[in-house]
């Protein structure tokens, strides 16, 4: 057990009259302050705060700052960076004006965000509300719907690549498209492959949101619902007027999680076709430019900075509330 410093009180010094002024002043030395923390406690607290902060600076903010610096160079990733590698904002100029894949990738990221926000997330919340009613077999349904969450998006990509296969895939065969010779190339047609991949990504995202929201519903005080029922409110009015406002912190977390999942989407499209032919995303452009034969580390860093902006602003703009996570 850590040794604590004594907190013995000291009697106040007697007051004396200051010559020439007649004012009362304290005599003697001022009282010494005592701390309940020993030197060992202070050292332990410093290490507990300092080590995580140091790791955060090295592993997160350090690479982020390095990416910003690299974005102003034409460095290829080989050798040291020299003053001749600095080219100012030329990477950004080329990115916004002459790089033909940037604007489609940005549009795809926005579509990804809109689809998860308006379709997948509400569906997960709806399933959570249904399962919160303690229907028969609730635990079985929870397990089945949550099962995709334990899979990585790379594995999800492999699974759905088999489902979307033109001739051997389950979907074309289930709808009889193979027998009628009206095969749809779900992942090869650039007009529909993005939405096919979004359905696959939602398969995982819905279960994740369902579990988060179900945990929030379980934490709502039952007396609030009983009071609303006594006042004559039906289930719909109780949910939107009582339960939903109480779950404001959970709703904020879900919004942030959905935005992060949308902006960092990478695995599933890279597994399918390396993020090409209609599946371009900002994350795949970073990989294809930085880790490729071109070795355009500076240009890829400029794309990373563009992606880093909304990602950081989404997290930083999250409001804080008492009792929230």
C-alpha angles and dihedrals in degrees: 000000000000116000113243126212117249117255098201109163120237122218113247117258115256117259121243134189114256109232115250095012107057091221122139114240132176114260125220130016121331118263114273117239119236128206129210089214121083123216088259091054092050091049091049093050091048091054093045091054100032100051096053090044091051092049090049091052093046101041102033116016094034095058090041092054090044090054090053090051094046091051089071093055139066091225114156096202093254122105130352124317112254130190088259090065093066111097102165117224095342092113091056091046092053091043095055098037114028109017102098096196098056101077095043089050091049090049091050091052090052091048088049090052093046094048095049092043098046102031115017100038096047089047091053091048091049092052090049091053091050094048091047089067089073095239119179112283094018094147092051091051091047092052094048094047094044095048095087090055092069089057121085119239089248090061090044088054092054092048095050093042086064092047092051096045109133100231107011098033122115096231099056091044094046091055093043093243093134094054092046091048091237096121116174118211096215097182099031099053107084090205094065108015094090092057091044089055091046090058089052092049091047090055086070099032095054092059092048094052091044092057093046093049094043090055089052093050091052090056095056112109108252090215089069091060092045091052091050090049091051089052089056100256118150124223094269093050091045092053098047097037102036115013100039096052091047090053094055093121091052090047090054091050091050092051091051093046092049092050093048093047090052097048097044096046107138118118101070098048093042091053092050102048108336091265097297139119097043098334098087115146130173090248093055091047089056091053096042092052101038101037104039142080089282092059092199095167094159094050092045089051090055089056089048091054090052090051092043093058100066092035093058094040091054092055096039093050092056106120120228123230134182112267093013124129 
